[in-house]
Amino acid sequence: MARPRGSVDLPITLDREAGAPLREQIAEQVRAAVRERRLRPGVALPATRRLATDLGVSRGVVVEAYADLLSQGFLVTNGRSAPRVARLPGASGKASDGQHGRRAGYRFDLAPEVPDVGMFPRREWLRSLHFALETAPDQALDYGDPRGTTQLREALADYLGRTRGVIAEPSQIIVCQGSIQAIDLACRTLAADGVDRLALEDPCAHGIRHACRYAGLQAVDTPVDEHGLSLEQLLAGSAQATIVSPVHQFPTGAALSSARRRELVKWVTAQGTALVEDDYDAEYSFAGQAPPALQGAAPDRVIYIGSASKALAPAIRLGWAVFPKRLTGAAGELKEALDGGSPALEQIALAQMIAQSTYEHHIRRARAEYGRRRFALLEALARRLPWARVSGADAGLHFAMQLGRAVDSAMIESHAARRHIRVRALESFLAARSPQTSTLLLGYGRLPASSAGAAVEALADVLSAA
Ligand SMILES: Cc1ncc(COP(=O)(O)O)c(C=O)c1O
């Protein structure tokens, strides 16, 4: 029997022993499902004939139940088609507009960690997806290797070796859902390997703090200065392993100095444990070539993490972890237990983009555009707010601006948000809020060069009002 488009099966159970009429039982169960939002606004109910057959009642019973629901406002109909669930007063029917719906609606979006999703290379991605669908054998659509497709792991081993100096066999690579899952996997693998205490850069990305906590690791918050993670504090502390973002520390933007890079590699080698290297935005280096990954200096000790989020778009949700050979087996088992592997067609598409060099071409184009945006924002700041001290601007998609006076950066963040300007206070990424510093993070990923002057003018207004 034809089923109205989008109609659902109704989970209705009739109790023929109960005194209540069947028509009333049907209506009451639909009302409860609508109130509890198990049936959402707009959902089509089954045709009366089909529901009657499913429930073993006469069609008239269902017609009457629907008529009650229509008259009570729980259903709506345009006369000919099956009735649909009405929108009840007070319910928006939309997905929550909380944390995750927060991106839209800013006049100036200077969020630190986000690329311009408008630059996503749709045509190239579509071509690669086409290629994946046309060429992948049926077997590629089956459950596959939870560590990732052979094509992508091979392409990544080659690409990371060439561009970041990463030394890895494809078998050491695990394809993940963004770098955040790769960090999660690294933390859990370290915990399973006997690590209890993990040094975190302080400040650091919230996702890293969460991954550490959910892996059951104790965070050892270790300060960061203008040369990156403080090695003095790391060595004096009790951590057995650490996680760092050496090229462009998040969020300060500091680059780990060469002396500290050497010391860190020495520490992790002597310690006999692991270092997690978060290479989250190394594609975008504006002061010459980014220093190579630490992984190349200690491939047996470093878990290297990368992602396509900044190069393509966060929604691709493809990232990777390169594990030392010793940990590869355990990490692969964990990935299998977590989700059975990441989506295969997208992996094949990305592998094709890397193999065809489309990935690198796109990064080069994006780097040039972000370079223009960075320059425009720095120049506008120097003109309008000459007292502001800027740091961490050599790479990535954001830099830090010290406010240079006793202003509360969190307050600036919320004042700016009220004027539809999105900035982040660096202090919100600290383990404990420090009243001594006041620093704003300014991202240029989503700020066209032509808007830099107006954005800085608007920010200057916020600062002077505060
Ligand atoms: C420092 C850092 N690491 C990792 C991530 C996670 O990125 P993704 O999971 O999208 O690859 C982010 C997100 O912006 C980040 O700022």
The ligand as an SDF file (V2000), in Angstrom:
LIG
                    3D

 16 16  0  0  0  0  0  0  0  0999 V2000
   44.8620   23.4190   18.5800 C   0  0  0  0  0  0  0  0  0  0  0  0
   43.7790   22.6300   17.9270 C   0  0  0  0  0  0  0  0  0  0  0  0
   43.9400   21.3090   17.7980 N   0  0  0  0  0  0  0  0  0  0  0  0
   42.9650   20.5530   17.2390 C   0  0  0  0  0  0  0  0  0  0  0  0
   41.7860   21.1110   16.7990 C   0  0  0  0  0  0  0  0  0  0  0  0
   40.7180   20.1950   16.2360 C   0  0  0  0  0  0  0  0  0  0  0  0
   40.5150   20.3230   14.9110 O   0  0  0  0  0  0  0  0  0  0  0  0
   39.7950   19.2220   14.0230 P   0  0  0  0  0  0  0  0  0  0  0  0
   39.2210   18.1600   14.9170 O   0  0  0  0  0  0  0  0  0  0  0  0
   38.7240   19.9470   13.2850 O   0  0  0  0  0  0  0  0  0  0  0  0
   40.8330   18.6750   13.1150 O   0  0  0  0  0  0  0  0  0  0  0  0
   41.5920   22.4740   16.8990 C   0  0  0  0  0  0  0  0  0  0  0  0
   40.3460   23.0660   16.4120 C   0  0  0  0  0  0  0  0  0  0  0  0
   40.2710   24.1930   16.0190 O   0  0  0  0  0  0  0  0  0  0  0  0
   42.6110   23.2640   17.4750 C   0  0  0  0  0  0  0  0  0  0  0  0
   42.4470   24.5820   17.6230 O   0  0  0  0  0  0  0  0  0  0  0  0
  1  2  1  0
  2  3  1  0
  2 15  2  0
  3  4  2  0
  4  5  1  0
  5  6  1  0
  5 12  2  0
  6  7  1  0
  7  8  1  0
  8  9  2  0
  8 10  1  0
  8 11  1  0
 12 13  1  0
 12 15  1  0
 13 14  2  0
 15 16  1  0
M  END
$$$$
